[in-house]
């Protein structure tokens, strides 16, 4: 929990604000700690990925991936994804999935260009593929998917 506490206490250094703090829940460590990973530098968490495996289909889901702003563009997010994908493959999982908001252009670019994921859904008024109401009424999301088997 030490790494988790450091992440939530310094959330702004990863995300530029605390807008995702509500998505960082302790159960992600307690229940899915074997698919929660950090990269550290001098004892400090500089990147992390919280993921888990679906109980209903052959999917590895990335719930959160973040890199401290000062360490972005060093390939750390990709490294975390590759590690998670390798573990998923070893479990026989067929695909990975991730979700972001339509306004998060850096996340969209990362998932498409670095991870090679495909956007599901249909284009919105800005031409970004979304699934309407994915996260509740009027909460459209960009849903990414990629086969890994």
C-alpha positions as CSV (number, residue, x, y, z in Angstrom):
1,X,0.0,0.0,0.0
2,X,3.0,2.3,0.3
3,X,3.2,2.7,-3.5
4,X,-0.5,3.2,-3.7
5,X,-0.5,5.9,-1.0
6,X,2.4,7.7,-2.8
7,X,0.4,7.7,-6.1
8,X,-2.8,9.1,-4.6
9,X,-0.9,11.7,-2.5
10,X,1.0,12.9,-5.6
11,X,-1.8,12.3,-8.1
12,X,-1.4,15.8,-9.7
13,X,2.2,14.9,-10.7
14,X,0.8,12.1,-12.9
15,X,-2.4,13.5,-14.2
16,X,-2.0,17.3,-14.1
17,X,-4.9,17.5,-11.7
18,X,-6.8,15.3,-9.3
19,X,-9.6,14.6,-11.8
20,X,-8.9,10.8,-11.7
21,X,-8.5,10.5,-8.0
22,X,-12.0,8.9,-7.6
23,X,-10.8,6.0,-9.9
24,X,-7.9,5.1,-7.6
25,X,-9.5,2.7,-5.1
26,X,-7.6,0.6,-2.6
27,X,-9.5,-2.6,-3.8
28,X,-7.4,-2.4,-6.9
29,X,-4.4,-3.3,-4.8
30,X,-6.2,-5.6,-2.3
31,X,-8.0,-7.6,-4.8
32,X,-6.0,-7.2,-8.0
33,X,-2.5,-6.6,-6.7
34,X,-1.1,-9.3,-9.0
35,X,-2.0,-7.1,-11.9
36,X,-1.0,-3.7,-10.5
37,X,2.5,-2.6,-11.4
38,X,4.8,0.3,-10.7
39,X,8.1,1.5,-12.1
40,X,10.3,3.2,-9.5
41,X,13.3,5.5,-9.7
42,X,15.2,6.1,-6.5
43,X,12.3,4.7,-4.4
44,X,9.8,7.0,-6.0
45,X,6.9,5.7,-8.2
46,X,7.3,7.2,-11.6
47,X,4.8,5.1,-13.6
48,X,2.0,2.7,-12.8
49,X,-0.6,0.4,-14.3
50,X,-3.7,-1.0,-12.5
51,X,-5.3,-3.7,-14.5
52,X,-7.4,-6.9,-14.0
53,X,-8.7,-9.9,-15.9
54,X,-12.4,-10.0,-16.8
55,X,-14.5,-12.7,-15.1
56,X,-17.0,-12.8,-18.1
57,X,-14.8,-12.9,-21.2
58,X,-11.2,-13.5,-22.2
59,X,-10.1,-9.8,-21.7
60,X,-7.4,-8.1,-19.8
61,X,-8.6,-4.6,-18.8
62,X,-6.3,-1.7,-18.1
63,X,-8.1,0.5,-15.6
64,X,-5.4,3.1,-15.1
65,X,-2.0,3.8,-16.6
66,X,0.0,6.9,-15.7
67,X,3.5,8.3,-15.9
68,X,4.7,11.3,-13.9
69,X,4.6,14.3,-16.2
70,X,8.4,14.8,-15.9
71,X,9.0,11.2,-17.0
72,X,6.6,11.1,-19.9
73,X,7.9,10.2,-23.4
74,X,10.4,7.7,-21.9
75,X,8.5,4.7,-23.0
76,X,7.4,3.8,-19.5
77,X,3.7,3.4,-20.3
78,X,4.5,1.1,-23.2
79,X,6.8,-0.9,-20.9
80,X,4.0,-1.4,-18.4
81,X,1.5,-2.4,-21.1
82,X,4.0,-4.9,-22.5
83,X,4.4,-6.5,-19.1
84,X,0.7,-6.7,-18.5
85,X,0.1,-8.1,-22.0
86,X,2.8,-10.8,-21.4
87,X,1.1,-11.9,-18.2
88,X,-2.3,-11.9,-19.9
89,X,-1.0,-14.0,-22.7
90,X,0.5,-16.5,-20.2
91,X,-3.1,-16.9,-18.8
92,X,-4.5,-17.5,-22.3
93,X,-6.3,-14.2,-22.5
94,X,-7.2,-13.2,-26.1
95,X,-7.5,-9.4,-25.9
96,X,-6.8,-6.2,-24.0
97,X,-9.2,-3.4,-23.4
98,X,-8.9,0.2,-22.2
99,X,-11.2,3.2,-21.9
100,X,-10.8,6.9,-21.9
101,X,-12.9,10.1,-22.3
102,X,-13.3,11.6,-25.8
103,X,-11.6,14.8,-24.7
104,X,-8.4,13.0,-23.6
105,X,-6.5,13.3,-26.9
106,X,-3.1,12.3,-25.4
107,X,-4.6,9.0,-24.1
108,X,-6.3,8.4,-27.5
109,X,-3.0,9.0,-29.3
110,X,-1.0,6.8,-26.9
111,X,-3.5,3.8,-27.1
112,X,-3.7,4.0,-30.9
113,X,-0.1,4.9,-31.8
114,X,2.0,3.3,-29.0
115,X,-0.2,0.3,-28.1
116,X,-1.8,-0.3,-31.5
117,X,-5.3,-0.5,-30.1
118,X,-8.5,0.0,-32.2
119,X,-11.3,2.3,-31.2
120,X,-14.7,0.6,-31.0
121,X,-18.0,2.4,-31.6
122,X,-19.1,5.2,-34.0
123,X,-17.7,8.6,-34.7
124,X,-19.0,11.5,-32.6
125,X,-19.3,15.1,-33.9
126,X,-15.5,15.5,-33.6
127,X,-14.9,12.3,-35.6
128,X,-13.7,10.3,-32.6
129,X,-15.1,6.8,-32.2
130,X,-17.2,6.5,-29.0
131,X,-19.6,4.2,-27.4
132,X,-22.5,6.4,-26.2
133,X,-23.5,6.2,-22.5
134,X,-20.8,3.6,-21.9
135,X,-20.1,5.0,-18.4
136,X,-23.8,6.0,-17.7
137,X,-26.2,8.4,-19.2
138,X,-24.4,11.2,-21.2
139,X,-21.0,9.7,-20.3
140,X,-19.7,8.6,-23.7
141,X,-16.3,6.8,-23.7
142,X,-13.6,5.9,-26.2
143,X,-13.3,2.1,-25.8
144,X,-10.1,0.5,-27.1
145,X,-9.5,-3.1,-27.9
146,X,-6.7,-5.2,-29.3
147,X,-6.2,-9.0,-29.9
148,X,-3.1,-10.3,-28.2
149,X,-3.4,-14.1,-28.8
